[in-house]
Amino acid sequence: MTKLSRILVLGCSLVALAACGPDEIASPGTGGNVIINNPPAAPTPTPTPTSGTGTVTPAGGCPTIADAQGLADVGTVTGPEGTWRVCQLPQRLNVSSTLPRFDGLLYLIQGETNIGTDGGPAADASDGLTDTNVELTIEPGVILYSSGSGFLNVTRGNSINANGTEDLPIIFTSRDNVVGFNNDNSSGQWGGVVLSGRAPVTDCVAPGATPGSVDCERQVEGAVTPAFFGGNDPDDSSGSMSYVQIRYSGFVLSGDNELQALTTGGTGRGTDLSYIQSINSSDDGVEFFGGFVDISHLIVAGAEDDSLDTDTGVKANMQYVIAAQRAAAGDTIIEADSNNGLEDQTPRQNTQISNFTFIQRRDSDQVIRIRGGTDYALTNGVVIDASPSGTPCVRIDLDETVRAANAGLDDVGPPRFESVALDCTTNFRGGSGGITDAQAEAIFDAGTGNNKAYTNTIQNGYLNGANEDGYTPIFDPTALSSFFDTTSFIGAVSSNDDWTQGWTCDSVAVSFGNNTGDCTDIPVFN
């Protein structure tokens, strides 16, 4: 069993920060507390970085990797946990390489960092481009950080192999986190992780391109250097990620465009994602653009826009999903597609989520917004509105979203709710395009096992209580896809199988206890 050292971060008041240097300005963000059974701890004061008080001593140098450019030794960085050796990744990895874990060593993502060279929208060379087939392997327990416009992009025809373990998760975070500047409401300090694949997408960037074809591509949101995704290979693989934390992402890269913790663009069925935690993204917690996404054991904590944003024709399956807001940050838990005049482009989005726990803490227009002609299914889940004034739980927009199934339009019919429990002051609200709250309620009522007057027994802000574990009837999600497991409970985490333990970190949005410590600290793995 891996031992984990935790170092107490010393705090200071905001007055004290006035005397700090320019690098010690706390990151923006707002937040607070709301009680859901057991409340999260009150936010701590903005910490003052401490130098050399921890146990970490820097590694003697940077390891050798296969890529000829190698890693640049850029010195050391000191924070509350001690002093670390910093090894900077090259701007583009041209050869498959491995980042090993060593005590006292961090990896730096400086600016836009690409895995391989974009192989274009076709899986062969018919587009005039040849795949470089570069894979970046990241060993369990590796910690990578960035700042400002830095982000990691897996380009088309290349892949990532970032698979941590329960004892040694992989952590992507910010420089401010490393040096001890962060508090519970820090966010937006670097870009995030982007997987760019070549599966079909819609809303093409090229005028006249046919949606879902090899000619339909989109550009990574906010990237200064054009980075594209989309193509003609639904079985494409961008690699695998598991037991991964992505902290404090969402830096505005250009204009009003920003990334989020994890962005997928046109990823294919061969991509494998599980046990992912997004913490305090200043935009969406995760956003999936087109292609195919199968993801299990997903945690989105404290996102400042939508927790789960799906768009441009994605076919997504998600199971065991926790989405919890901070008290004064966040928009909706779900935003599905856009009302942009392109609602009938195909492939049509079809997102299916089973076994979820959604906790809305901020006053907003709605918890769940389904629009843009998207297909959507929610099963075996609980929606909790804990906002101060009450936020309506379900909103549906546009006739295209609620019409009958039509195979010619790649449309499976109105949104589907099965064994969904609503613990909300107001359950439904009207949407755009003339969709009324009564219509939304009728669609909800058409499902089986739904409860509009539910009292949740969620413990510690995430763990099922008696009402969730004993809920009946339970919908079998394998009727939707073989991706799903058959379960006997609603909610994300059964009291009999707490899959959050060990690899997660604790935030003001949701805390798990037996894990890597507070998200504002850097774990020291021994």
C-alpha angles and dihedrals in degrees: 000000000000115000118225124207117206122197121204112240112225114227134218134187127256088251090060090052090064088071094048124103124262093267090059098066109125118243120254124263142109133225149130144172139301126178120245105166097297108028124221117251118272115268113269123231117271104279126238111228113246125209124225097340094121134077099250118110120187122262113250094248146325122297123244116253129192095251108095092225089064127190120306115230101222097176128252140315125208129210140149092294093054135261124327134197109238121215116186121215118229115256089249128022108216099177130046107266142174128225106210125203118246129170112262096016132119130180121227124216103202115191121321105349117190130200103218129331120295109268094199131239098303125077090222132042095273090110091057093254129106122213116246092204094211117169123192112206117198116195122227113275095025115142120206126184140186141170139212114352095357117127139154117239125189102206126213114285092023135085150204127227104196106155118155127177136236089264097037112034120179112244128205111188147142134277090242089059091052096050094044102251097125131103132182092283102045115126146145097049099136139002110262139223121312127192110197114193138168103239117124120287137175135222090061119210092217114076112244096015115141112246113246093018132113088261093058111093135155132204123241106260112259099357111147092204106054111258117179138199136183134069144136107304115092090178094054118135127216090181132252139299127186138158091020132149119202111191137191098352132150105091112174103250098183136349110330092333121112136162127234134218093279124013122181121192119187094334115173135229091267092068113102120205129172141141096027123161121196115194126193101336108181089217125029120337090231130352126196118198115192127307122070128311124184110176133164133187098023125171123191111185125182102347112174097214122024120340095214118022120179125180152148100044102313118169102209135176119187129177131181099020128173117190117176129168133212113245099256101025135071139054117220128345090225128029110175117192129317137271094235107132092262096089096126098051113120144263085054117213114259114179122179123187127183131182103017138158115203120187117188113194104162125075106250143145095272143338096227123029118185114182147127095074091292125157114231139174127191118187139171096004144126126223116200122190108200097159117134097246101025126265119218110247105216132033126171124190134199134014089254089066096054104036124115123277116282119180091197089061093042085243121146094188138254122350113285128224120186124172092348120154121205119203096181138131089223116024103190141021134185121263138205122288092045097293106150131209088247091057091050090049092049091053090050091048091052090071125081126251097012121150122201095180101049128155111207124218096192110156126214090000097292116032122097120250130197095289094054097042091046098043118136141231101030120198118228104230093194084083086071100043141344086237091080130083121227108244137184098216144052122235130052103275124039115211086236096057116033100185092175094076124111104004103055134081130224123249136170088259096056134351127200104184110208100064147080093318131247117351089232089064130068113234118233109216117201 
